[in-house]
C-alpha cells in the first residue's frame, strides 16, 4: 500500500511538473504572439488563448471580465467553455462591483484568488458564494489584470463538474496570462482610439476642403444666378400681370432667390466660426410652397405625395436650409428611382423634434454604406452624376441647428431619409 501510494504521489508530481512546463512554454508563445497580432485579431486570439490555458489547466470554463470606464461595473467580454458546458457570457454583463466585495477587494490589491472548494468560502464572501453556487461553480481561480497599478479586469478559470485544486507553482504563471491579456487589450484600445482620431482629422480636412470649394464656387455661381434673375425681371415687365407665363416667371424668381440663399449658407457652412441665422419656420408652409418645385424636379416620371398633419409644430432654423434639405433628398430619391414610382414626403411631430421624412422606392442603401453616404465626396452614383457633397453638407448644416439627418433602408426595399429639427418651445 505504501509503495502504491508513493507511486501515485510521484505520478501526480510528475504530472504537475509537466503542466507547469507546458504552461511556461504557452506563456512565452502568447507573449510573442500578442505583440505582433493585428488589433483586428486580438479578441479572437484571446478566446483561443483561453481555450488553450483552460484545456491545459483542466477547467470547464475560462473567461475575461473587463471593468467599465467609470469603474462601477464589470462585464464578461471573452469566454471559452469545454464541450457540454453552457456559455454564460450573455448573462454576465454590466454587473455592479459592489455585488462582489470579497473578490474585488483581493483583486484590486493585485492578489490572485484560489478557491478549491466554493462551499468553504468564509461568511464575508456570502454574496460571491451565492452567485457561484447559482452557476454551479465548484472551484475557481481568478487573476487580476493590472495596468499602471490599477485593475482593469480579471481572468478566471472555473471547474463546474468537479472540485479542483491548482498547484501553487502555477499561480505566478496564470497571473502572467492576465497581464498578457491586459496589455493586449490596452494596445487594441489605444490603436482604435488613434484610428478614430485619424478619421476625425481626415473628416475635418474634408470639411475644410468643402468650405474652400464652397467659397470658390459661391461667388461665380452667384454671378450666374444674378444674370438669370435680371432676365426674369425684364421678361416679367413685358408680360401681362396675371398671365400663366408671369406665374412661371415667379417660380423661376423664387428658385433663384433660394439659390442665392443657399450659396450664402454654403459660405457660412465653410466658415467654422460663423454664426447661424435663424427664424421660426413653419414646415407645413414650407412643404406646401415647395410642391410646384418638387413636381418640376420629378419631371412627371413619378408620383409625389406630401403628408402634413394639421398640428405639426414649428422649428427654429434658416428658412432656406429646410427647403434645400428637402430638395436635396428629393433629388437623391429621384435619381434612385430610375423606373419611376412614388416619392412620399411626411412631416410629423416626433418627440422633441419635427421630423420630415422622404421615402423612395429605389434599390435601397446597403447597411455598410448607411453612414458612409454622409461622408464628404463619397457617392454611389456613377461618374459625372454626383459630387458626394449633397448629403454631407445637408447633415452638417442641419446639425448646426441642433438637428440631424439619418437614413433607414434595406437593400432592395427603398430608403427613407429623416430630417429632425428641434421644436420651438411652446
N, C-alpha and C positions, 0 to 999 in steps of 0.2 A: 504494500500500500504506500509505503514511504517513497519507494522508487517511482511508483506511478505518479504520485503527487508531485515529486520533484521533476519528473518528465513533463508533466502538464505545465508546471511553472516555467520551465525552460522554454517550452514552445510558446507560451504567452509572451515571455520576454523577447524571444526572437521575433515574434510577430509585431510587437510594439516597436522594436528597433527597425524592422523593415518598413512599417508605416511611417516612422519618423524620417527615414532616409528618403522614401518616396515623396513625402510632403516637402522636404527640403528641396528636392530636385524640381518639384512642381512650382514652388515659390520662386526659384531662380528663373524658371521658364516664364512665369507670369510677369515678373518684374521687367524682363526684356520685351515681352510681347506687348504690354500695355504702353510702354514708352513709344513704340513705333506704330501703334494701332491708330488708324484714322478715326476721328471723333465719331463719324457715322457708324462705326462698328463697335464702339465701346460698350453699348448696352448689351448687344448680343454676346460680346466677349465676356462680360461679367456673368451673364447667365450660364455660359459654357464653363467658366471657372467654378461657379457654384456647384455645377454638376460634378466636375472632376474632384473637387475637395470633398463634396458630400459623399461620393462613392468611395473615396479613399478612407474617409473617416467612418464609413458605415452608418450614416444617418439616413433618416427618411425625408428630411426637408432641409434645404439651406436657402438663405434669403438675405436681402439687404433692406434696411429701413433708412430713410433719409429724413432729416429734420427740416421743418419748414423755414422759410426766410425769417419769419417773426419769432421762431424758436418755440412756439407754443404747441405744435403738433408734430407727429411723425407719420410717415406713410410707407407702406411696403412697395418698393419700386422694382425689385428683381426677385425672382423666385425659381427654384428648381425643386421638383418633387420626385421621389422614387416611384417606380411603377406601382399602381394601386393606391397611392396616397393622393387625396383630394387637394387641389390647389386652394389657397386661402387669400391670395393677393388681393382679389376684388373686395373682400370684406374688411381688409385691414388698411383703410385709407383715412387720413386726417384724424388720427387718434390723439386725444389730448395727453400731453406728457404727464400731467398731474395724476392721470389714472394709473401710472406705473412708478410710484415714488421710490420703491425699493430698488428696482432695476436701474432706473435713470440716475439715482444717487451714486451708484458704483460706476456706471459707465461714464458719467460726467467727470469723475476723478481719474479717468483713464484706466480703470480697472476692468479686467475681464470677469465674466460671470460663468461659473461652472456649477450646474445643478444636476448631480447624478440621479436624484430622486425628488420629483416635484412635491410628492406627499410630505417630505421632510422640511419644506420651507418654513422659516420662522413666522411668528404671528405678524410681525411688521410687514411681511410680504403677502398678506392675505388677499390684496387686490390682484396681484400677479398670479397667485396660486389659483384663484377662482378662474381667471382668464385662461391659464394654461390647461387646467382640467377641462374647461369647456371645449378646448381644441384637442383634447385627448393627448396632450403632450406629457410624456413620462419623464424625459430627461432633456436637458438643453445646455448649450454653451453659446454665449454671446461675447463679441469682442468690439470695443469702441472703434469708430472711425474718426480719427482726430486730424485736425488741420490747424497749425499755429496755436496749439494748446487748447483748442475748443472742439467740442464734439459736434460733428456734422451728421452723424448717423451711427449705425452699428450693423455688423454682420452676425447672423445667428444660425445655429445648427440644431435641429430638433430630432429627437428619437420618439416615434409615436407607437411603434409596435412592441417595443421592449425597453426596459430601463438600461441605461448605458453610462459608463464612466470613462472619461477620456484620460489617457496617460498624461501626467504632468509635464513630460518633456515635449508635448505637442502644443502646450499653451502659447509659448512665445511665437511659435511658427504660425499658428492660426491667427494670432494678433497681427502678425505681419501681413496676412491676407487682407485684413480690414484696412490696414494702411495703404496697401496697393490699390484697393477699391476706392478709397477716399481720394487719393492723388489722381487716379484715372478719371473719376467723375468731376473733380475740380478742373482738370485740364480740359475736359469736354465742355464744361460750362463756360470756362474762360474763353475758349476759342469760339463758342457760339456767340457770346457777348461781343467779341471782337468782330465777328462777321456781321452781326446786327448793326454795329456802329459803322462798319464799312458800307453797308447797304444804305443806312441813313445818310451818310456823307454823299454817296452816289446819287441818292434821291435828291438831296439838297442841291447838288451840282446840276442835276437835270432841271430842277425847278428854276435855278438861276439862269440856265440856258433858255428856258421858256420865257422868262422875264425879258431877257435881252432880245430874243426873237420877237416877242410882242411889241417891245418898244421900237424895234427897227421897222416892223411892218405897219404898225398903227398909223404912223404919220402918212405913209404912202397910200394906205387904204382909205384914210380919211379924205385925202385929196380926191380920190376916185368917187367916194360917196358924195362929196360936196358937188361934184360935177353932175352926178345923177339928180341930186336934189334941185340944183339950179334949173335943169331942163324940165323937171316936173313942174316947177313953179311957172316956167314960161308957157308950157302946154296948158296948165290949169287956167291961166289968164285968158287963153284963146278959146276956151270951151264954155258952153252954157253952164250955169252954176249947178244944175241938178241932172246933168246927163250921166249915162252909165259910164262913159269914159272918164268923167270927172271923179266919179266914185272910185274907179280903178286907180286913177292917179293918186287919190287919197290913200289907198292901200300901199302904193309904192312909196309915198311920202312917209307913211308910218313905218314901213320897213327900213327906210334909210335912216330915220331917226333912231330906230332900235339899233341899227348897225353902228351909228355914231356913239351911242351909249355903251354898246358892247366894246368898242375899241377903247373907250375910256376905262372900262372895267378891266380889260386886258392889261392896260398900263398900270393900273392900281395893283393888279394881281402880281405883276412883276416887281413891284416895289414892296419890300418886306415891311418897311416902316410906315407904309401908307395907312391913313385912317380910312375906315369904311363908312360910306354914307348909307343911311337907311331911312325908310319911311314905313308907315303902316300900309301893308299891301293886302288887298282882298283877292285870294286865289280864285274865287268863283268869277270875279270880274275879269281877271287876267286870262283865264281859260276861255271865257266867252269871247273876248276880243281877239284871242289867238286863233279861233276856229277858222276864219277865212284864210289866214296864212298857212295853217296846217293843211287845209284842203288843197291849196295850191302846191304845197310841198309834196303831198302824196300823189298829185297829178292824176287822180281818177283811177289809179291802179288798185286801190284798196279802200275798204270802208273805214270811216272814222266814227268812233263813239266816245263821247265825253260824258262822264257821270259826276255830278257835283251835288251833294245833299244841300238842303236849304239852310242847315245850321252850321255850315263849315266856318271855322274860325279864321282869324286874320293873323298875319305874320309880320315881323319887322325885318326888312331886308331892302336891298336895292331893287327897285321895280323891274329894271331890265334884266337883272340876274334871274328872276323867276321865269320870265319869257324865254331867255336864252337857254336855260336849263331844259325846259320842256321842248323847245325847238331842236336842241341838240339830241336829246333822247329820241324824239320823233324821227329825226333824220337817220339815226342808227337803226331804229326799228324798220324804217322804210327800206334801208339797204339790206337788212337781214331777210326781208320777205320778198324774194325775187319772184315768187309765183303769186303774189298778191295775198290777200287775207284781210283781217280786221285789226286795226290799231285802236286799242282801248286806253283811254286816259281816265283815271279815277282819283278823285280828291276825297279825303276823309280826315276826320279828327282821330289821331292815333296817340293816345296818352297825352304827354305834354307837347306834342307836335301836330302840325298839319302835314299829312303825307300825300304827296302826289305820285301816283304810280302809273308807269307807262308799260302796257302789256303788248307784246308782239307774238306772232305765230311763226316765228322763224325757226332755225335749226337749234337754237339754244346756245348756251355757253358751257364748255367743258369745265368740270369742277376745278381742275388745276389752273384754269385761266380766270377764275372768278375774281381774284384780286389783281392779277397782272393787267387786266384790261384798264385799270385805273392808273397804271404807271405811265409817266410821260414817254411819248414816242413809241409806245407799244400798240400795235394794231393787228387785228386778224384779217383785215381787208387786203385785197391784192394790191400790188404796186400801182401807185397812181390814184388809189381810191381812198386814201385816208392817211393822215399825218400822225395819228396816235396822240393828239393833243386834246381832243374834244372832251373825253371823259375825265382826263386828268385836270384840266382847267375848271370844268364844271364842279367836280368834287372839291377842289381847293377853294373855289370862291364860295361855295355853299358852306364849307366849314368855317369860313371867316365870320359867318353869321350864326355860329353855334349849331349848325345843322350837319347833315351828312347825306351822301349818295351811296346806295348799296344795290346789289343785284341778287335775284333769286332765279335759278334756272336749273334745268336738267337737259342733258344732251338730247336733242330731238324733240323737245317738248316746249319750245319757245322760251321767252325770258321776260322778266318783269324788273324794271328799274324803279327804285323808290327814291324820291327826294323828300327828305324830312327837314322841316324848319320849325323852330320853337314858336308855339302860340304866343300871341300878345297877351300879357297878363290882364285879366279882367275882361 
